[in-house]
Amino acid sequence: MQSLLQTQEWASLRQGYGWQAHWVDNILVLEKPLPLGLSFLYSPEVDFYAIDWQKKEDPSTSLRMPTFLQKVQQIAKNSHAIFIRLDFLNKNNTIYSQKISKVLQDFGFRKAFEEIQPEFRQIIDLAKSEEQILAQMKQKGRYNIKIAQKHGVVIEKAEPSASGLDDFYRLFRETASRDGFATRPKKYFADLLKTLDGKAELLVARYQNKVLAAGIFTFYQEIASYLYGASGNANREVMAPYLLHWEAIKEAKQRNCKIYDLLAISPFEDIKYGKLVQPQYANIKKLISKYSGITRFKEQFGGQKVALVGSWDLVLKPVWYSLFKTAERLRRR
């Protein structure tokens, strides 16, 4: 199953924001220029099994790497890349993740110091009927959907026109200020909706002619994703965001999606192993705290928590990599 982030549309969107797209054995590899003529390479949400991990000899060098990695390393050499980051969409809480980790380590990869795409997610199985999906939600989730319906909240598909986008961005900035996260320019969302035309929808929740909540949702192959969400501080008692998600779920079912991916949640304890899936993160407590509120919200819709194999780095310039890591951590503070 291919990710939306491995499509021509996504490559086109990222190219508009300073990235260069390379296609290597039908896998998207993005190049991000850095100061001093350096760069790093990044492949988002790739399937581990889409790469032939058999060792291959390169007669011109001493490399014994898969053909894919040999080709990517050549791009890295030409672009003076500090590191190559592969972001894997495969589940981490299965026995196969241990095999994946071993293969990656054999080729010199290390777990990345940060994730670009969410590593811990809440997903809902859309193969069930609407009644079954409602039944598996937490009681508060079902109740809040009914509250929104009782108050007459209406969910609409908004054209990415000036007014629709203005409503979304106003709420997005309000949400960012309330929850303490960085914003993106409004133009980015306009470009995203235009580039992903037919694969993305802007939905708004309207109450008494006021837009109280909005979200950008993507629908690609069998996966629907909650990409961006926003809600205002006014009339929070009518629970507009809950009905917004319920209508997005129904839209996903109509499009024959099998999974509704609510994306980022807090790192969680794996019941099978009795420990955090990725306990090596130094900032694990900060991550749990940062996503605690949004996690409680997403849990109301039921489903299950999933951990992914996530990002792994092949370091090519260790000194520069160390400096880049320090700079990124300072920037994100």
C-alpha positions as CSV (number, residue, x, y, z in Angstrom):
1,M,0.0,0.0,0.0
2,Q,1.6,3.2,-1.1
3,S,1.6,6.3,1.1
4,L,0.3,9.7,-0.2
5,L,3.7,11.0,0.7
6,Q,5.2,8.8,-2.0
7,T,3.3,10.3,-4.9
8,Q,4.0,12.8,-7.6
9,E,1.6,15.2,-6.1
10,W,3.5,15.2,-2.8
11,A,6.8,15.6,-4.6
12,S,5.4,18.6,-6.4
13,L,4.1,20.2,-3.2
14,R,7.5,19.8,-1.5
15,Q,9.4,21.1,-4.5
16,G,7.5,24.4,-4.1
17,Y,9.0,24.7,-0.6
18,G,12.7,24.3,-1.3
19,W,13.0,20.5,-1.6
20,Q,14.3,18.7,-4.7
21,A,12.6,15.4,-5.7
22,H,14.5,12.3,-6.9
23,W,12.8,9.1,-7.9
24,V,15.0,6.0,-7.1
25,D,13.5,2.6,-8.0
26,N,10.0,4.3,-7.9
27,I,10.7,5.5,-4.3
28,L,10.6,9.3,-3.6
29,V,13.7,10.7,-2.1
30,L,13.6,14.4,-1.2
31,E,16.7,16.5,-1.0
32,K,16.7,19.5,1.4
33,P,19.5,22.1,0.8
34,L,21.3,23.4,3.9
35,P,23.7,26.3,4.4
36,L,27.3,26.0,3.2
37,G,26.4,23.9,0.2
38,L,25.3,20.9,2.4
39,S,22.0,19.0,2.3
40,F,20.2,16.0,3.7
41,L,18.1,13.3,2.0
42,Y,14.7,12.1,3.2
43,S,12.3,9.5,2.0
44,P,8.9,9.8,3.7
45,E,6.6,6.9,4.6
46,V,8.4,4.3,2.5
47,D,7.5,0.6,2.8
48,F,10.6,-1.3,4.1
49,Y,9.7,-4.2,1.9
50,A,9.6,-2.0,-1.3
51,I,13.4,-2.0,-1.1
52,D,15.5,-5.1,-2.1
53,W,17.8,-5.4,1.0
54,Q,20.0,-8.0,-0.6
55,K,23.7,-7.0,-0.6
56,K,24.9,-6.0,-4.1
57,E,28.5,-5.5,-5.1
58,D,29.4,-2.2,-6.8
59,P,32.4,-2.9,-9.0
60,S,33.5,0.7,-8.9
61,T,33.7,0.9,-5.1
62,S,33.9,-1.4,-2.1
63,L,30.2,-0.9,-1.4
64,R,28.1,-4.0,-0.6
65,M,24.7,-2.4,-0.4
66,P,21.3,-2.8,-2.0
67,T,21.0,-1.1,-5.4
68,F,18.6,1.4,-4.0
69,L,21.1,2.6,-1.3
70,Q,23.9,2.7,-3.8
71,K,21.9,5.0,-6.1
72,V,20.8,7.2,-3.1
73,Q,24.4,7.4,-1.9
74,Q,25.4,8.7,-5.3
75,I,22.8,11.5,-5.0
76,A,24.1,12.1,-1.5
77,K,27.7,12.4,-2.8
78,N,26.7,14.9,-5.5
79,S,24.6,17.0,-3.1
80,H,27.1,16.9,-0.2
81,A,24.4,15.3,2.1
82,I,25.1,15.0,5.8
83,F,22.8,12.0,6.2
84,I,20.2,9.9,4.5
85,R,16.9,9.5,6.4
86,L,14.4,6.8,5.6
87,D,11.0,7.0,7.3
88,F,9.3,3.6,7.4
89,L,5.5,3.2,7.6
90,N,5.8,-0.4,8.8
91,K,4.4,-1.2,12.3
92,N,6.9,-1.4,15.1
93,N,4.9,-3.4,17.6
94,T,5.3,-6.7,15.8
95,I,8.0,-9.3,15.7
96,Y,9.0,-8.1,12.2
97,S,10.2,-4.8,13.6
98,Q,13.1,-6.5,15.3
99,K,14.1,-8.0,11.9
100,I,13.8,-4.6,10.2
101,S,16.0,-3.0,12.9
102,K,18.7,-5.6,12.5
103,V,18.8,-5.2,8.7
104,L,19.0,-1.4,9.0
105,Q,21.8,-1.6,11.7
106,D,23.7,-4.1,9.5
107,F,23.8,-1.4,6.8
108,G,24.9,1.3,9.2
109,F,21.6,3.0,10.0
110,R,20.8,4.4,13.5
111,K,17.5,5.4,14.9
112,A,16.9,9.1,14.0
113,F,17.1,11.7,16.8
114,E,13.7,13.1,15.7
115,E,10.7,12.2,13.6
116,I,9.4,14.2,10.7
117,Q,6.2,12.2,10.4
118,P,4.3,10.9,13.5
119,E,5.7,7.7,14.8
120,F,2.9,7.0,17.3
121,R,-0.7,7.2,15.9
122,Q,-4.3,6.4,16.6
123,I,-6.1,4.6,13.8
124,I,-9.7,3.4,13.3
125,D,-10.7,0.3,11.3
126,L,-13.2,1.5,8.7
127,A,-14.1,-2.0,7.6
128,K,-16.7,-2.0,10.4
129,S,-20.2,-0.5,9.9
130,E,-21.0,3.0,11.1
131,E,-22.9,1.5,14.0
132,Q,-19.9,-0.6,15.0
133,I,-17.5,2.3,14.7
134,L,-19.8,4.4,17.0
135,A,-20.1,1.4,19.4
136,Q,-16.3,1.0,19.8
137,M,-15.8,4.7,20.6
138,K,-15.5,5.8,24.2
139,Q,-18.8,6.8,25.7
140,K,-17.8,10.5,25.9
141,G,-16.9,10.5,22.1
142,R,-20.4,9.2,21.2
143,Y,-22.0,11.6,23.6
144,N,-20.2,14.7,22.3
145,I,-21.1,13.8,18.7
146,K,-24.8,13.7,19.8
147,I,-24.3,17.0,21.6
148,A,-23.0,18.7,18.4
149,Q,-25.9,17.2,16.4
150,K,-28.4,18.4,19.0
151,H,-27.1,21.9,18.8
152,G,-27.5,21.9,15.1
153,V,-23.8,22.0,14.1
154,V,-23.4,21.4,10.4
155,I,-20.4,20.0,8.6
156,E,-19.7,21.4,5.1
157,K,-17.1,20.8,2.4
158,A,-15.4,24.1,1.9
159,E,-13.8,25.2,-1.4
160,P,-10.2,26.3,-0.9
161,S,-11.4,29.8,-1.8
162,A,-10.5,32.9,0.1
163,S,-13.3,32.6,2.6
164,G,-13.0,28.9,3.3
165,L,-9.2,29.1,3.7
166,D,-9.5,32.3,5.8
167,D,-11.9,30.5,8.3
168,F,-9.5,27.6,8.6
169,Y,-6.4,29.7,9.0
170,R,-8.0,32.0,11.6
171,L,-8.8,28.9,13.7
172,F,-5.5,27.3,13.0
173,R,-3.6,30.3,14.4
174,E,-6.0,30.3,17.4
175,T,-5.3,26.7,18.0
176,A,-1.5,27.2,17.7
177,S,-1.6,30.0,20.2
178,R,-3.7,27.9,22.6
179,D,-1.7,24.7,22.3
180,G,1.8,26.2,21.8
181,F,2.8,24.8,18.4
182,A,4.4,26.5,15.3
183,T,2.2,27.7,12.4
184,R,2.7,27.5,8.7
185,P,1.9,30.3,6.2
186,K,-1.6,30.3,4.8
187,K,-0.2,29.9,1.3
188,Y,1.1,26.4,2.3
189,F,-2.4,25.2,2.9
190,A,-3.7,26.8,-0.3
191,D,-1.0,25.0,-2.2
192,L,-1.6,21.7,-0.5
193,L,-5.3,21.7,-1.3
194,K,-4.7,22.7,-4.9
195,T,-1.9,20.2,-5.4
196,L,-3.8,17.4,-3.8
197,D,-7.1,18.3,-5.6
198,G,-9.4,15.3,-5.3
199,K,-7.3,13.7,-2.6
200,A,-7.8,16.4,0.1
201,E,-10.8,18.0,1.5
202,L,-11.3,21.1,3.7
203,L,-14.2,20.4,6.1
204,V,-15.7,23.1,8.4
205,A,-18.1,22.8,11.3
206,R,-20.6,25.7,11.3
207,Y,-22.8,26.7,14.2
208,Q,-25.2,29.7,14.0
209,N,-23.4,30.8,10.8
210,K,-20.0,30.8,12.5
211,V,-17.2,28.3,11.7
212,L,-16.1,26.8,15.0
213,A,-13.8,24.1,13.8
214,A,-12.1,23.0,10.5
215,G,-9.8,20.3,9.3
216,I,-7.9,19.2,6.2
217,F,-8.3,15.5,5.5
218,T,-6.6,13.4,2.8
219,F,-8.0,10.3,1.1
220,Y,-5.6,8.2,-0.8
221,Q,-6.1,4.5,-1.8
222,E,-7.2,2.8,1.4
223,I,-6.1,5.4,3.9
224,A,-7.8,8.5,5.1
225,S,-5.7,10.9,7.2
226,Y,-6.4,13.8,9.6
227,L,-3.7,16.1,8.3
228,Y,-4.4,19.4,10.0
229,G,-7.1,20.5,12.5
230,A,-8.2,23.7,14.1
231,S,-10.8,24.8,16.5
232,G,-11.7,28.2,18.1
233,N,-12.2,29.1,21.7
234,A,-15.9,30.2,21.2
235,N,-18.8,27.9,21.8
236,R,-16.7,25.0,22.8
237,E,-19.7,23.6,24.6
238,V,-21.3,22.5,21.3
239,M,-18.5,20.0,20.6
240,A,-18.1,20.9,17.0
241,P,-14.7,19.1,16.5
242,Y,-16.3,15.7,17.4
243,L,-19.0,16.0,14.7
244,L,-16.3,17.2,12.3
245,H,-14.4,13.9,12.7
246,W,-17.5,11.8,12.6
247,E,-18.4,13.3,9.2
248,A,-14.8,12.8,8.0
249,I,-15.0,9.1,9.0
250,K,-18.2,8.7,7.0
251,E,-16.7,10.5,4.0
252,A,-13.7,8.1,4.2
253,K,-16.1,5.1,4.2
254,Q,-17.9,6.4,1.2
255,R,-14.5,6.6,-0.6
256,N,-13.8,2.9,0.3
257,C,-11.0,3.7,2.7
258,K,-10.0,0.9,5.1
259,I,-8.2,3.0,7.7
260,Y,-8.8,6.4,9.3
261,D,-5.5,7.7,10.6
262,L,-5.8,10.3,13.3
263,L,-2.0,10.7,13.2
264,A,0.1,12.0,16.2
265,I,-0.5,10.8,19.7
266,S,1.8,10.5,22.8
267,P,4.3,7.7,23.0
268,F,2.7,4.8,24.7
269,E,3.5,1.7,26.7
270,D,3.4,-1.5,24.6
271,I,1.3,-4.0,26.6
272,K,3.1,-6.9,25.0
273,Y,6.6,-5.8,26.1
274,G,5.6,-3.7,29.1
275,K,7.7,-0.7,28.2
276,L,7.8,2.3,25.9
277,V,8.2,1.3,22.3
278,Q,11.0,3.8,21.8
279,P,12.4,4.3,25.4
280,Q,15.8,5.6,24.0
281,Y,14.4,9.1,23.3
282,A,15.9,11.5,25.8
283,N,12.9,13.8,25.5
284,I,10.3,11.0,26.0
285,K,8.6,12.7,28.9
286,K,8.4,16.0,27.0
287,L,6.8,14.2,24.1
288,I,4.2,12.5,26.3
289,S,3.3,15.9,27.9
290,K,3.2,17.7,24.6
291,Y,0.7,15.4,23.0
292,S,-1.3,14.5,26.2
293,G,-4.3,16.8,25.4
294,I,-4.6,15.8,21.7
295,T,-4.2,12.2,22.6
296,R,-7.1,12.3,25.0
297,F,-9.2,13.9,22.3
298,K,-8.3,11.3,19.7
299,E,-8.8,8.4,22.1
300,Q,-12.5,9.3,22.3
301,F,-13.0,8.0,18.8
302,G,-11.7,4.5,19.7
303,G,-9.6,2.5,17.4
304,Q,-6.1,1.4,18.4
305,K,-2.7,2.9,19.1
306,V,0.0,2.0,16.6
307,A,3.8,2.6,16.7
308,L,5.7,2.7,13.5
309,V,9.3,1.7,12.7
310,G,9.7,5.4,11.9
311,S,12.9,7.3,10.9
312,W,16.4,5.8,10.6
313,D,19.5,7.8,9.6
314,L,22.5,6.7,7.6
315,V,25.1,9.2,8.8
316,L,27.6,10.3,6.1
317,K,29.3,13.3,7.8
318,P,29.4,12.6,11.5
319,V,30.7,16.0,12.7
320,W,28.1,17.9,10.6
321,Y,25.4,15.5,11.7
322,S,26.2,16.2,15.3
323,L,26.0,20.0,14.7
324,F,22.8,19.6,12.7
325,K,21.2,17.6,15.5
326,T,22.1,20.3,18.1
327,A,20.8,23.1,15.8
328,E,17.5,21.2,15.3
329,R,16.9,20.7,19.0
330,L,17.6,24.4,19.7
331,R,15.3,25.4,16.9
332,R,12.4,23.3,18.1
333,R,12.6,24.8,21.6
